């Protein structure tokens, strides 16, 4: 049976990347996100996890339309 990602859920795995502690993915509102997590500690406080979400398919910006070329053969 193949894994099916359910909405409003995700998973994190210990990362091999030195810049983050955990990484994974999650589906929120039908959109898939890459998830990055860092274990942090405030001075004298408990540890916590800081999370960042990045859409897997970023919205494409429309390409600007080219400017029409002007003819150099003006009569004056």
Buried (B, 14 or more C-beta within 10 A) or exposed (E): EEEEEEEEEBEBEEBEEEEBBBBBBBBBEEEEBBBBBBEEEEEEEEEEEEEEEEEEEEEEEEEEEEEEEEEEEEEE
